[in-house]
Amino acid sequence: MDWSDKKIIDSIKDGKDDGLVHLYRTLRGEFIQWAAKIYGIDMEMGSDAFQESILAFRFNVAHDRITELTSSIKTYLFAIGKNQILNQLKKKKREISVDDLTQIKSETLIIRGQNEGLSERQEKIRSMIQHMEEPCLSILRMFYYQGYSMEVIASRMSYKNENVAKTQKSRCIAKLKENWN
């Protein structure tokens, strides 16, 4: 069958996925190559972004958010995919995972500056925490290294309640993320 953009949209509206299958098979490889070249991502991330694009396109057509396109379906899918990729890259860039913080097991690593067995990323986090000002230094030590609950931290830091301690901890993590680059 010759699949024009209109026929693909009509097939989705009729509850058939033949047009989507055609789009997926026809454009997937091209999208992944384009995404890898432009954004330097791996095949898995490219494939995921394309699949999300297909699903978003199907949803938008099925729910009458798209009745007619001003561009080709290919352009539309690539634009959605581009946004998916940019969001993932932005998230990855700013992400300091809790696992990274908890993998630096002992408080003595920070106090004594020992760094044997730490990855480059963990060493960077250790160094960043070591150079933080109070109250962040104490809050992060108590939470990640000593395993204290937010209630105990609130008490030790003379905060009104554990919600205040949680808010302060969130600000400290935000500072780490901000200084990550």
DAZI-V618591 format. One line per field, one symbol per residue. phi: phi as a letter, one per 40 degrees, with the letter a starting at -180 (. if undefined). burial: # if it has 24 or more other ideal C-beta (glycine too) atoms within 12 Angstrom, else .. Layout:
phi->???
burial->???
This chain:
phi->.cccdcccccccccgbbdccccddccbdccccccccccbgcccccccccccccccccddcccbfcbbaccbccdcccccccdcdcccccccccccbccdcccccdbccccccgcbcgccdcccccdcccdcccccddccccccccbgccccccdcccfccaccccccccccccccccccdc
burial->..#.#..##.##......##.###..##..##.##...#.#...###.######.###..#....#......##.###.###.##..#.......#...##..#..#.##...........#..##.###.#..###########....#..##..#.......#..##..##..#.....
